[in-house]
């Protein structure tokens, strides 16, 4: 009692110092003087001393258990990491990591996860270690990069979570051959094109990357050994442009086919093929050719028509062809010139030459027809044909040959003009020669007359049987006499009578 019953409490010096506790000296209440950390010191042992005023004391030990709270988030530690994975790897390890949580109980238990629908798996290895692996071969062409987020959560209340992101690049492997945009190509080119003409482009794509996607184009040997492909087309190896090496001729080659290969730059290289068909389009570069009647024959063909032929009588049929095609080969016939217009006509579509009326006696026996054969091209081309028609009374009657070679109308006109000039010159020359001859004869006679001076009388004795004619007498019937009239006489009808015996 009294002062001997007053007790004072204190911490034993041996366990004090670093203790985060204090004790009330009068009441003995133990209080914290700082924050506790379960992860540093999970429990404490303290010795308490009680002393009275008389100097007596007693001891006891107080054990303090620190209760854990979820105040630490999990930790993730990467041990190994591979950021690039070949796409054809069957199962590859991307990363190995460990997780830890200093809390206890459920606060220290952890779960790991990644996003769903990714071709990766988390596999626990031992204790708190995990590995991130691929489920199977990856496809870079579908997805070239993955961002994987690893989530680690504890089971405390409330839960604490951490996340770590790993970026994985998929390395390309040459596992895709080039693919053409079309399985076959049809290219059109007009004939008579200029050499080195760009006629079309083929294109292929490769879903790989880098050198695995670099495409080179080439021509494959043609299946037809007769096709000289190297002289027809060439291809740009870098962009697939096709060029015509020479002018195409539709009449010689309408279409041809060949294969084109597209090869990538991978190792090993992959390739694919496409069929290219080149169609040569026709141009109107050929004039119609007349098969009948032949125009180059030495003796022209002559058609016979009976004079009694009815209107519409088929004289002949002009046969012509055109080596072009389509409308460039559609032929029409037209009568350009005829010896007697209106007697013959030609059907525009089949070339049949027919009479249009009855023949009469006044119609000429020989006729010359010039026909035009024209195609339907743009611009149109044409050829002319000359027909010789002979009108006969019967087919047994021989006919006169016509001129051997049909001449151009302009040439005939030139020849006719030449003939007229020659004939005129000949007639003029003959006329001038006749005039000169006539003048010469007259001059010659005048000169001869002047030299005689009168009538020439035979010398010597006249025969006795001559009679005087001054009266009414008559000359002898047995003789005729030469009579000369003087120049002064006005009668010049008879100058000389030849002397001859009856």
ABEGO torsion letter per residue (X at the ends): XEAAABBBBBBBAAABGABABBBBAAAGBBBBABBBBAAABABBBBBBBBBBAAGBBBBBBBBBBBBBBBABBBBBBBABBBABBBAABABBBABBBBBBBABBEAAABBBBBBBBGBABBBBBABEABBBBBBABBBBAAABABBBBBBBBBBABOBBBBBBBBBBBBBBBBBABBBBBABABBBBBBBBGBBBGBBAEBBBBBBABBEAAABBBBBBBBBABAABBAAAABBBBAAAGBBBBABBBBAAABABBBBBBBBBBABOBBBBBBBBBBBBBBBBBABBBBBAOBBAABABBBBBBBBAABBBGBBABBBBBBBABBEAAABBBBBBABBABBGABBBBAAAGBBBBABBBBAABBABBBBBBBBBBABOBBBBBBBBBBBBBBABAABBBBBBBABBBBAAAAAAAAAAAAAAAAAAAAAAAAAAAAAAAAAAAAAAAAAAAAGEBBBBBEBBBAABBBAABABBBBAABBBBBBBBAABABAABABBBBBBX
